[in-house]
Structure formats: C-alpha cells, structure tokens
Amino acid sequence: MQAAPVRATAIPSFTDALRAVESLLMSSGQRTARRNAWTSVLEDRRRAKDRVEAQRVLEQAADRS
C-alpha cells in the first residue's frame, strides 16, 4: 500500500481566501479604504474599552474618599 502524497503548500486560511477574493473584486484604493475603515473601528473599540476602564477606576477612587 502506498502512502498518500504530502501536500507541499499549506491550505490557505479563511482570511487569506477572503483577501484573495477581495483583491479580485476591488481596486487597490477600495481595499485600502476598507482596511483603513476596519482599523478605525478596532481603534474606536479599544478607546471605548479604555474609557469604561477609566470610569471604573474613577468610581472606585470616589468610593474610597
């Protein structure tokens, strides 16, 4: 019995597949705009999380006073 051949290239991840489709469907400028928008969303979420944490710390400090 012969062993199955070993695949030389890795199977692309779902993200890699989406990026490949995106590159086929969108112009370079649209891809850049979309990625910039997503980066902004992630940064807004991080700032919101930081605000919630700062509010919690301030409330705890006020409770101790």
All heavy atoms as a GROMACS GRO file, in nm:
protein
  508
    1MET      N    1   0.084  -0.117   0.000
    1MET     CA    2   0.000   0.000   0.000
    1MET      C    3   0.089   0.124   0.000
    1MET      O    4   0.186   0.130   0.074
    1MET     CB    5  -0.090  -0.003   0.124
    1MET     CG    6  -0.200   0.098   0.115
    1MET     SD    7  -0.298   0.094   0.265
    1MET     CE    8  -0.446   0.024   0.202
    2GLN      N    9   0.052   0.221  -0.079
    2GLN     CA   10   0.134   0.341  -0.093
    2GLN      C   11   0.074   0.454  -0.009
    2GLN      O   12  -0.047   0.471   0.000
    2GLN     CB   13   0.137   0.382  -0.240
    2GLN     CG   14   0.247   0.477  -0.273
    2GLN     CD   15   0.256   0.496  -0.424
    2GLN    OE1   16   0.163   0.465  -0.496
    2GLN    NE2   17   0.368   0.546  -0.468
    3ALA      N   18   0.162   0.533   0.055
    3ALA     CA   19   0.117   0.645   0.138
    3ALA      C   20   0.062   0.757   0.049
    3ALA      O   21   0.102   0.773  -0.065
    3ALA     CB   22   0.233   0.699   0.221
    4ALA      N   23  -0.031   0.832   0.106
    4ALA     CA   24  -0.088   0.946   0.033
    4ALA      C   25   0.019   1.051   0.011
    4ALA      O   26   0.108   1.069   0.095
    4ALA     CB   27  -0.204   1.004   0.113
    5PRO      N   28   0.016   1.120  -0.101
    5PRO     CA   29   0.118   1.224  -0.127
    5PRO      C   30   0.105   1.337  -0.026
    5PRO      O   31  -0.003   1.371   0.019
    5PRO     CB   32   0.086   1.272  -0.268
    5PRO     CG   33  -0.054   1.230  -0.294
    5PRO     CD   34  -0.080   1.109  -0.209
    6VAL      N   35   0.219   1.394   0.008
    6VAL     CA   36   0.223   1.505   0.102
    6VAL      C   37   0.201   1.634   0.026
    6VAL      O   38   0.262   1.656  -0.079
    6VAL     CB   39   0.359   1.509   0.176
    6VAL    CG1   40   0.368   1.630   0.267
    6VAL    CG2   41   0.381   1.380   0.251
    7ARG      N   42   0.114   1.716   0.078
    7ARG     CA   43   0.084   1.844   0.013
    7ARG      C   44   0.200   1.940   0.042
    7ARG      O   45   0.237   1.962   0.157
    7ARG     CB   46  -0.046   1.900   0.069
    7ARG     CG   47  -0.086   2.031   0.005
    7ARG     CD   48  -0.220   2.072   0.053
    7ARG     NE   49  -0.317   1.998  -0.029
    7ARG     CZ   50  -0.444   2.028  -0.037
    7ARG    NH1   51  -0.492   2.125   0.033
    7ARG    NH2   52  -0.524   1.959  -0.114
    8ALA      N   53   0.255   2.000  -0.061
    8ALA     CA   54   0.372   2.086  -0.047
    8ALA      C   55   0.334   2.227  -0.002
    8ALA      O   56   0.414   2.294   0.061
    8ALA     CB   57   0.448   2.093  -0.179
    9THR      N   58   0.213   2.272  -0.033
    9THR     CA   59   0.173   2.406   0.007
    9THR      C   60   0.068   2.398   0.116
    9THR      O   61  -0.014   2.306   0.119
    9THR     CB   62   0.115   2.484  -0.113
    9THR    OG1   63   0.005   2.411  -0.165
    9THR    CG2   64   0.219   2.504  -0.221
   10ALA      N   65   0.071   2.496   0.204
   10ALA     CA   66  -0.025   2.499   0.315
   10ALA      C   67  -0.162   2.539   0.262
   10ALA      O   68  -0.174   2.614   0.164
   10ALA     CB   69   0.021   2.599   0.420
   11ILE      N   70  -0.265   2.488   0.325
   11ILE     CA   71  -0.402   2.526   0.291
   11ILE      C   72  -0.422   2.669   0.339
   11ILE      O   73  -0.393   2.700   0.454
   11ILE     CB   74  -0.503   2.431   0.356
   11ILE    CG1   75  -0.483   2.289   0.304
   11ILE    CG2   76  -0.645   2.479   0.333
   11ILE    CD1   77  -0.566   2.185   0.375
   12PRO      N   78  -0.470   2.758   0.252
   12PRO     CA   79  -0.486   2.898   0.294
   12PRO      C   80  -0.594   2.911   0.402
   12PRO      O   81  -0.691   2.834   0.403
   12PRO     CB   82  -0.526   2.971   0.166
   12PRO     CG   83  -0.577   2.866   0.076
   12PRO     CD   84  -0.509   2.738   0.114
   13SER      N   85  -0.575   3.006   0.489
   13SER     CA   86  -0.675   3.030   0.593
   13SER      C   87  -0.797   3.098   0.532
   13SER      O   88  -0.793   3.146   0.418
   13SER     CB   89  -0.616   3.119   0.703
   13SER     OG   90  -0.596   3.250   0.653
   14PHE      N   91  -0.902   3.103   0.608
   14PHE     CA   92  -1.024   3.168   0.562
   14PHE      C   93  -0.996   3.316   0.532
   14PHE      O   94  -1.044   3.371   0.433
   14PHE     CB   95  -1.134   3.154   0.668
   14PHE     CG   96  -1.266   3.211   0.626
   14PHE    CD1   97  -1.341   3.148   0.529
   14PHE    CD2   98  -1.314   3.326   0.685
   14PHE    CE1   99  -1.463   3.200   0.489
   14PHE    CE2  100  -1.435   3.379   0.646
   14PHE     CZ  101  -1.510   3.316   0.549
   15THR      N  102  -0.917   3.380   0.618
   15THR     CA  103  -0.881   3.520   0.597
   15THR      C  104  -0.804   3.538   0.468
   15THR      O  105  -0.829   3.633   0.392
   15THR     CB  106  -0.797   3.572   0.716
   15THR    OG1  107  -0.871   3.552   0.836
   15THR    CG2  108  -0.762   3.718   0.701
   16ASP      N  109  -0.709   3.448   0.441
   16ASP     CA  110  -0.633   3.456   0.316
   16ASP      C  111  -0.725   3.442   0.196
   16ASP      O  112  -0.709   3.512   0.095
   16ASP     CB  113  -0.525   3.348   0.312
   16ASP     CG  114  -0.415   3.371   0.413
   16ASP    OD1  115  -0.396   3.486   0.457
   16ASP    OD2  116  -0.348   3.272   0.448
   17ALA      N  117  -0.822   3.352   0.206
   17ALA     CA  118  -0.916   3.332   0.096
   17ALA      C  119  -1.001   3.457   0.074
   17ALA      O  120  -1.023   3.499  -0.040
   17ALA     CB  121  -1.006   3.212   0.125
   18LEU      N  122  -1.047   3.519   0.183
   18LEU     CA  123  -1.125   3.642   0.170
   18LEU      C  124  -1.043   3.754   0.107
   18LEU      O  125  -1.092   3.829   0.023
   18LEU     CB  126  -1.177   3.687   0.306
   18LEU     CG  127  -1.297   3.612   0.361
   18LEU    CD1  128  -1.333   3.666   0.500
   18LEU    CD2  129  -1.416   3.621   0.269
   19ARG      N  130  -0.918   3.765   0.148
   19ARG     CA  131  -0.831   3.868   0.089
   19ARG      C  132  -0.809   3.845  -0.059
   19ARG      O  133  -0.801   3.938  -0.138
   19ARG     CB  134  -0.698   3.874   0.164
   19ARG     CG  135  -0.712   3.942   0.298
   19ARG     CD  136  -0.581   3.986   0.353
   19ARG     NE  137  -0.605   4.057   0.478
   19ARG     CZ  138  -0.536   4.041   0.588
   19ARG    NH1  139  -0.436   3.956   0.589
   19ARG    NH2  140  -0.565   4.110   0.696
   20ALA      N  141  -0.798   3.719  -0.099
   20ALA     CA  142  -0.780   3.687  -0.241
   20ALA      C  143  -0.903   3.728  -0.321
   20ALA      O  144  -0.892   3.789  -0.427
   20ALA     CB  145  -0.752   3.538  -0.258
   21VAL      N  146  -1.021   3.697  -0.269
   21VAL     CA  147  -1.145   3.736  -0.336
   21VAL      C  148  -1.156   3.888  -0.339
   21VAL      O  149  -1.193   3.947  -0.441
   21VAL     CB  150  -1.268   3.673  -0.266
   21VAL    CG1  151  -1.398   3.731  -0.317
   21VAL    CG2  152  -1.266   3.523  -0.283
   22GLU      N  153  -1.122   3.951  -0.227
   22GLU     CA  154  -1.127   4.097  -0.220
   22GLU      C  155  -1.036   4.160  -0.325
   22GLU      O  156  -1.074   4.256  -0.392
   22GLU     CB  157  -1.084   4.141  -0.080
   22GLU     CG  158  -1.082   4.290  -0.058
   22GLU     CD  159  -1.025   4.327   0.078
   22GLU    OE1  160  -0.912   4.284   0.108
   22GLU    OE2  161  -1.094   4.397   0.151
   23SER      N  162  -0.918   4.104  -0.342
   23SER     CA  163  -0.824   4.161  -0.439
   23SER      C  164  -0.874   4.146  -0.583
   23SER      O  165  -0.846   4.229  -0.668
   23SER     CB  166  -0.686   4.098  -0.424
   23SER     OG  167  -0.688   3.964  -0.466
   24LEU      N  168  -0.952   4.042  -0.608
   24LEU     CA  169  -1.008   4.024  -0.741
   24LEU      C  170  -1.124   4.118  -0.768
   24LEU      O  171  -1.143   4.165  -0.881
   24LEU     CB  172  -1.056   3.879  -0.759
   24LEU     CG  173  -0.948   3.772  -0.764
   24LEU    CD1  174  -1.013   3.634  -0.764
   24LEU    CD2  175  -0.860   3.790  -0.887
   25LEU      N  176  -1.203   4.147  -0.665
   25LEU     CA  177  -1.324   4.225  -0.684
   25LEU      C  178  -1.307   4.375  -0.666
   25LEU      O  179  -1.386   4.453  -0.719
   25LEU     CB  180  -1.432   4.176  -0.586
   25LEU     CG  181  -1.476   4.031  -0.603
   25LEU    CD1  182  -1.577   3.994  -0.496
   25LEU    CD2  183  -1.535   4.009  -0.741
   26MET      N  184  -1.207   4.416  -0.590
   26MET     CA  185  -1.193   4.558  -0.558
   26MET      C  186  -1.064   4.615  -0.615
   26MET      O  187  -0.964   4.545  -0.628
   26MET     CB  188  -1.191   4.578  -0.408
   26MET     CG  189  -1.318   4.545  -0.338
   26MET     SD  190  -1.301   4.583  -0.165
   26MET     CE  191  -1.469   4.570  -0.113
   27SER      N  192  -1.070   4.743  -0.643
   27SER     CA  193  -0.947   4.811  -0.684
   27SER      C  194  -0.859   4.832  -0.561
   27SER      O  195  -0.905   4.819  -0.448
   27SER     CB  196  -0.980   4.945  -0.748
   27SER     OG  197  -1.027   5.035  -0.649
   28SER      N  198  -0.736   4.867  -0.583
   28SER     CA  199  -0.642   4.886  -0.474
   28SER      C  200  -0.690   4.994  -0.377
   28SER      O  201  -0.678   4.979  -0.256
   28SER     CB  202  -0.505   4.924  -0.531
   28SER     OG  203  -0.414   4.950  -0.427
   29GLY      N  204  -0.743   5.103  -0.428
   29GLY     CA  205  -0.791   5.212  -0.343
   29GLY      C  206  -0.905   5.169  -0.254
   29GLY      O  207  -0.912   5.208  -0.138
   30GLN      N  208  -0.995   5.088  -0.308
   30GLN     CA  209  -1.107   5.039  -0.228
   30GLN      C  210  -1.058   4.946  -0.116
   30GLN      O  211  -1.109   4.952  -0.004
   30GLN     CB  212  -1.208   4.966  -0.315
   30GLN     CG  213  -1.289   5.058  -0.404
   30GLN     CD  214  -1.379   4.980  -0.497
   30GLN    OE1  215  -1.341   4.876  -0.550
   30GLN    NE2  216  -1.499   5.031  -0.518
   31ARG      N  217  -0.961   4.862  -0.148
   31ARG     CA  218  -0.907   4.773  -0.045
   31ARG      C  219  -0.844   4.854   0.066
   31ARG      O  220  -0.864   4.825   0.185
   31ARG     CB  221  -0.804   4.678  -0.106
   31ARG     CG  222  -0.862   4.562  -0.180
   31ARG     CD  223  -0.760   4.454  -0.206
   31ARG     NE  224  -0.635   4.501  -0.265
   31ARG     CZ  225  -0.612   4.512  -0.395
   31ARG    NH1  226  -0.706   4.480  -0.482
   31ARG    NH2  227  -0.496   4.553  -0.439
   32THR      N  228  -0.767   4.955   0.029
   32THR     CA  229  -0.702   5.039   0.129
   32THR      C  230  -0.805   5.110   0.215
   32THR      O  231  -0.792   5.114   0.338
   32THR     CB  232  -0.610   5.142   0.060
   32THR    OG1  233  -0.512   5.072  -0.016
   32THR    CG2  234  -0.541   5.231   0.161
   33ALA      N  235  -0.908   5.164   0.153
   33ALA     CA  236  -1.013   5.234   0.227
   33ALA      C  237  -1.084   5.139   0.323
   33ALA      O  238  -1.112   5.174   0.438
   33ALA     CB  239  -1.113   5.296   0.130
   34ARG      N  240  -1.111   5.018   0.276
   34ARG     CA  241  -1.180   4.921   0.361
   34ARG      C  242  -1.094   4.882   0.481
   34ARG      O  243  -1.142   4.874   0.594
   34ARG     CB  244  -1.214   4.798   0.278
   34ARG     CG  245  -1.294   4.696   0.350
   34ARG     CD  246  -1.317   4.575   0.261
   34ARG     NE  247  -1.418   4.492   0.318
   34ARG     CZ  248  -1.537   4.470   0.264
   34ARG    NH1  249  -1.568   4.524   0.149
   34ARG    NH2  250  -1.624   4.392   0.323
   35ARG      N  251  -0.966   4.859   0.457
   35ARG     CA  252  -0.876   4.823   0.567
   35ARG      C  253  -0.859   4.939   0.664
   35ARG      O  254  -0.854   4.918   0.785
   35ARG     CB  255  -0.743   4.775   0.513
   35ARG     CG  256  -0.756   4.639   0.449
   35ARG     CD  257  -0.623   4.575   0.416
   35ARG     NE  258  -0.648   4.450   0.348
   35ARG     CZ  259  -0.586   4.411   0.239
   35ARG    NH1  260  -0.491   4.486   0.187
   35ARG    NH2  261  -0.616   4.296   0.181
   36ASN      N  262  -0.850   5.061   0.611
   36ASN     CA  263  -0.840   5.177   0.699
   36ASN      C  264  -0.965   5.192   0.784
   36ASN      O  265  -0.957   5.225   0.903
   36ASN     CB  266  -0.817   5.305   0.618
   36ASN     CG  267  -0.678   5.313   0.560
   36ASN    OD1  268  -0.588   5.241   0.600
   36ASN    ND2  269  -0.660   5.402   0.464
   37ALA      N  270  -1.081   5.168   0.724
   37ALA     CA  271  -1.206   5.177   0.799
   37ALA      C  272  -1.210   5.072   0.910
   37ALA      O  273  -1.251   5.102   1.023
   37ALA     CB  274  -1.326   5.159   0.705
   38TRP      N  275  -1.167   4.951   0.880
   38TRP     CA  276  -1.168   4.845   0.980
   38TRP      C  277  -1.069   4.877   1.093
   38TRP      O  278  -1.100   4.857   1.211
   38TRP     CB  279  -1.136   4.711   0.918
   38TRP     CG  280  -1.142   4.599   1.017
   38TRP    CD1  281  -1.040   4.519   1.057
   38TRP    CD2  282  -1.257   4.555   1.092
   38TRP    NE1  283  -1.084   4.428   1.150
   38TRP    CE2  284  -1.217   4.449   1.173
   38TRP    CE3  285  -1.390   4.597   1.096
   38TRP    CZ2  286  -1.304   4.384   1.260
   38TRP    CZ3  287  -1.478   4.532   1.182
   38TRP    CH2  288  -1.433   4.427   1.262
   39THR      N  289  -0.954   4.931   1.059
   39THR     CA  290  -0.856   4.972   1.159
   39THR      C  291  -0.916   5.079   1.250
   39THR      O  292  -0.897   5.076   1.373
   39THR     CB  293  -0.728   5.024   1.092
   39THR    OG1  294  -0.673   4.919   1.013
   39THR    CG2  295  -0.626   5.071   1.193
   40SER      N  296  -0.993   5.172   1.192
   40SER     CA  297  -1.059   5.275   1.271
   40SER      C  298  -1.162   5.216   1.366
   40SER      O  299  -1.174   5.257   1.482
   40SER     CB  300  -1.126   5.377   1.180
   40SER     OG  301  -1.030   5.449   1.107
   41VAL      N  302  -1.237   5.118   1.318
   41VAL     CA  303  -1.336   5.051   1.403
   41VAL      C  304  -1.266   4.985   1.522
   41VAL      O  305  -1.310   4.999   1.638
   41VAL     CB  306  -1.416   4.946   1.322
   41VAL    CG1  307  -1.494   4.853   1.414
   41VAL    CG2  308  -1.509   5.015   1.223
   42LEU      N  309  -1.158   4.914   1.495
   42LEU     CA  310  -1.087   4.847   1.603
   42LEU      C  311  -1.030   4.947   1.703
   42LEU      O  312  -1.034   4.925   1.825
   42LEU     CB  313  -0.974   4.759   1.546
   42LEU     CG  314  -1.021   4.642   1.461
   42LEU    CD1  315  -0.898   4.568   1.404
   42LEU    CD2  316  -1.109   4.548   1.539
   43GLU      N  317  -0.978   5.059   1.654
   43GLU     CA  318  -0.924   5.162   1.741
   43GLU      C  319  -1.034   5.227   1.825
   43GLU      O  320  -1.015   5.253   1.944
   43GLU     CB  321  -0.850   5.268   1.658
   43GLU     CG  322  -0.781   5.374   1.740
   43GLU     CD  323  -0.670   5.320   1.830
   43GLU    OE1  324  -0.617   5.211   1.803
   43GLU    OE2  325  -0.637   5.389   1.928
   44ASP      N  326  -1.152   5.251   1.765
   44ASP     CA  327  -1.265   5.305   1.840
   44ASP      C  328  -1.308   5.210   1.951
   44ASP      O  329  -1.339   5.252   2.062
   44ASP     CB  330  -1.384   5.333   1.747
   44ASP     CG  331  -1.362   5.453   1.657
   44ASP    OD1  332  -1.268   5.532   1.683
   44ASP    OD2  333  -1.438   5.467   1.559
   45ARG      N  334  -1.309   5.082   1.921
   45ARG     CA  335  -1.345   4.982   2.024
   45ARG      C  336  -1.244   4.983   2.138
   45ARG      O  337  -1.281   4.972   2.255
   45ARG     CB  338  -1.352   4.843   1.962
   45ARG     CG  339  -1.471   4.824   1.873
   45ARG     CD  340  -1.472   4.686   1.811
   45ARG     NE  341  -1.585   4.668   1.723
   45ARG     CZ  342  -1.604   4.561   1.648
   45ARG    NH1  343  -1.517   4.463   1.649
   45ARG    NH2  344  -1.710   4.553   1.570
   46ARG      N  345  -1.116   4.996   2.104
   46ARG     CA  346  -1.012   4.998   2.208
   46ARG      C  347  -1.028   5.122   2.296
   46ARG      O  348  -1.021   5.114   2.418
   46ARG     CB  349  -0.873   4.997   2.144
   46ARG     CG  350  -0.761   4.983   2.247
   46ARG     CD  351  -0.624   5.015   2.191
   46ARG     NE  352  -0.614   5.152   2.141
   46ARG     CZ  353  -0.599   5.260   2.220
   46ARG    NH1  354  -0.596   5.247   2.350
   46ARG    NH2  355  -0.589   5.380   2.166
   47ARG      N  356  -1.055   5.238   2.234
   47ARG     CA  357  -1.074   5.360   2.312
   47ARG      C  358  -1.197   5.350   2.401
   47ARG      O  359  -1.196   5.397   2.515
   47ARG     CB  360  -1.084   5.482   2.219
   47ARG     CG  361  -0.948   5.529   2.170
   47ARG     CD  362  -0.956   5.668   2.107
   47ARG     NE  363  -1.045   5.674   1.993
   47ARG     CZ  364  -1.006   5.657   1.867
   47ARG    NH1  365  -0.880   5.635   1.839
   47ARG    NH2  366  -1.093   5.664   1.769
   48ALA      N  367  -1.304   5.291   2.351
   48ALA     CA  368  -1.426   5.274   2.430
   48ALA      C  369  -1.397   5.185   2.551
   48ALA      O  370  -1.443   5.214   2.663
   48ALA     CB  371  -1.538   5.216   2.345
   49LYS      N  372  -1.322   5.079   2.530
   49LYS     CA  373  -1.286   4.989   2.640
   49LYS      C  374  -1.201   5.063   2.743
   49LYS      O  375  -1.223   5.049   2.864
   49LYS     CB  376  -1.208   4.870   2.582
   49LYS     CG  377  -1.175   4.763   2.682
   49LYS     CD  378  -1.104   4.648   2.611
   49LYS     CE  379  -1.057   4.545   2.709
   49LYS     NZ  380  -0.981   4.438   2.646
   50ASP      N  381  -1.108   5.146   2.695
   50ASP     CA  382  -1.025   5.225   2.786
   50ASP      C  383  -1.109   5.324   2.865
   50ASP      O  384  -1.084   5.347   2.984
   50ASP     CB  385  -0.916   5.300   2.707
   50ASP     CG  386  -0.808   5.209   2.653
   50ASP    OD1  387  -0.801   5.091   2.695
   50ASP    OD2  388  -0.729   5.256   2.568
   51ARG      N  389  -1.209   5.386   2.800
   51ARG     CA  390  -1.297   5.481   2.871
   51ARG      C  391  -1.374   5.411   2.982
   51ARG      O  392  -1.388   5.464   3.093
   51ARG     CB  393  -1.395   5.547   2.774
   51ARG     CG  394  -1.338   5.665   2.699
   51ARG     CD  395  -1.447   5.745   2.629
   51ARG     NE  396  -1.528   5.666   2.539
   51ARG     CZ  397  -1.498   5.644   2.411
   51ARG    NH1  398  -1.389   5.693   2.359
   51ARG    NH2  399  -1.579   5.572   2.336
   52VAL      N  400  -1.425   5.292   2.953
   52VAL     CA  401  -1.501   5.216   3.053
   52VAL      C  402  -1.410   5.183   3.171
   52VAL      O  403  -1.450   5.198   3.288
   52VAL     CB  404  -1.561   5.088   2.991
   52VAL    CG1  405  -1.614   4.994   3.098
   52VAL    CG2  406  -1.670   5.124   2.892
   53GLU      N  407  -1.288   5.142   3.142
   53GLU     CA  408  -1.193   5.108   3.249
   53GLU      C  409  -1.158   5.233   3.331
   53GLU      O  410  -1.152   5.227   3.455
   53GLU     CB  411  -1.066   5.047   3.189
   53GLU     CG  412  -0.959   5.013   3.290
   53GLU     CD  413  -0.999   4.905   3.389
   53GLU    OE1  414  -1.097   4.832   3.364
   53GLU    OE2  415  -0.934   4.896   3.494
   54ALA      N  416  -1.136   5.346   3.265
   54ALA     CA  417  -1.105   5.470   3.337
   54ALA      C  418  -1.222   5.512   3.426
   54ALA      O  419  -1.202   5.554   3.540
   54ALA     CB  420  -1.070   5.580   3.238
   55GLN      N  421  -1.343   5.499   3.374
   55GLN     CA  422  -1.461   5.532   3.454
   55GLN      C  423  -1.471   5.443   3.577
   55GLN      O  424  -1.501   5.490   3.687
   55GLN     CB  425  -1.587   5.518   3.368
   55GLN     CG  426  -1.715   5.558   3.439
   55GLN     CD  427  -1.720   5.705   3.474
   55GLN    OE1  428  -1.666   5.787   3.401
   55GLN    NE2  429  -1.781   5.737   3.584
   56ARG      N  430  -1.443   5.316   3.561
   56ARG     CA  431  -1.448   5.223   3.674
   56ARG      C  432  -1.344   5.261   3.780
   56ARG      O  433  -1.375   5.264   3.900
   56ARG     CB  434  -1.421   5.080   3.625
   56ARG     CG  435  -1.439   4.973   3.732
   56ARG     CD  436  -1.404   4.835   3.680
   56ARG     NE  437  -1.264   4.821   3.646
   56ARG     CZ  438  -1.165   4.806   3.734
   56ARG    NH1  439  -1.192   4.802   3.862
   56ARG    NH2  440  -1.040   4.792   3.694
   57VAL      N  441  -1.224   5.296   3.737
   57VAL     CA  442  -1.119   5.335   3.830
   57VAL      C  443  -1.158   5.463   3.904
   57VAL      O  444  -1.140   5.475   4.026
   57VAL     CB  445  -0.984   5.352   3.756
   57VAL    CG1  446  -0.880   5.419   3.845
   57VAL    CG2  447  -0.934   5.217   3.706
   58LEU      N  448  -1.214   5.560   3.833
   58LEU     CA  449  -1.256   5.685   3.896
   58LEU      C  450  -1.367   5.663   3.998
   58LEU      O  451  -1.368   5.723   4.105
   58LEU     CB  452  -1.301   5.786   3.790
   58LEU     CG  453  -1.190   5.844   3.703
   58LEU    CD1  454  -1.250   5.927   3.589
   58LEU    CD2  455  -1.094   5.928   3.786
   59GLU      N  456  -1.460   5.574   3.964
   59GLU     CA  457  -1.569   5.544   4.057
   59GLU      C  458  -1.517   5.475   4.183
   59GLU      O  459  -1.561   5.504   4.293
   59GLU     CB  460  -1.676   5.459   3.988
   59GLU     CG  461  -1.759   5.537   3.887
   59GLU     CD  462  -1.851   5.449   3.804
   59GLU    OE1  463  -1.847   5.325   3.819
   59GLU    OE2  464  -1.926   5.507   3.724
   60GLN      N  465  -1.421   5.385   4.165
   60GLN     CA  466  -1.361   5.318   4.281
   60GLN      C  467  -1.286   5.418   4.369
   60GLN      O  468  -1.293   5.411   4.492
   60GLN     CB  469  -1.266   5.207   4.237
   60GLN     CG  470  -1.336   5.083   4.187
   60GLN     CD  471  -1.237   4.975   4.142
   60GLN    OE1  472  -1.119   5.002   4.123
   60GLN    NE2  473  -1.288   4.854   4.124
   61ALA      N  474  -1.215   5.511   4.306
   61ALA     CA  475  -1.142   5.612   4.382
   61ALA      C  476  -1.239   5.703   4.457
   61ALA      O  477  -1.212   5.743   4.572
   61ALA     CB  478  -1.054   5.694   4.289
   62ALA      N  479  -1.352   5.737   4.396
   62ALA     CA  480  -1.452   5.821   4.460
   62ALA      C  481  -1.516   5.749   4.579
   62ALA      O  482  -1.546   5.812   4.681
   62ALA     CB  483  -1.557   5.863   4.360
   63ASP      N  484  -1.535   5.619   4.567
   63ASP     CA  485  -1.594   5.540   4.676
   63ASP      C  486  -1.503   5.535   4.798
   63ASP      O  487  -1.548   5.528   4.912
   63ASP     CB  488  -1.626   5.398   4.628
   63ASP     CG  489  -1.744   5.395   4.533
   63ASP    OD1  490  -1.819   5.495   4.525
   63ASP    OD2  491  -1.761   5.291   4.464
   64ARG      N  492  -1.372   5.538   4.777
   64ARG     CA  493  -1.275   5.531   4.887
   64ARG      C  494  -1.264   5.663   4.960
   64ARG      O  495  -1.218   5.668   5.072
   64ARG     CB  496  -1.139   5.490   4.833
   64ARG     CG  497  -1.134   5.348   4.784
   64ARG     CD  498  -0.996   5.311   4.736
   64ARG     NE  499  -0.999   5.178   4.676
   64ARG     CZ  500  -0.913   5.137   4.588
   64ARG    NH1  501  -0.814   5.214   4.548
   64ARG    NH2  502  -0.921   5.015   4.536
   65SER      N  503  -1.301   5.771   4.894
   65SER     CA  504  -1.286   5.905   4.956
   65SER      C  505  -1.393   5.933   5.057
   65SER      O  506  -1.495   5.881   5.066
   65SER     CB  507  -1.290   6.012   4.848
   65SER     OG  508  -1.183   5.993   4.758
   0.00000   0.00000   0.00000
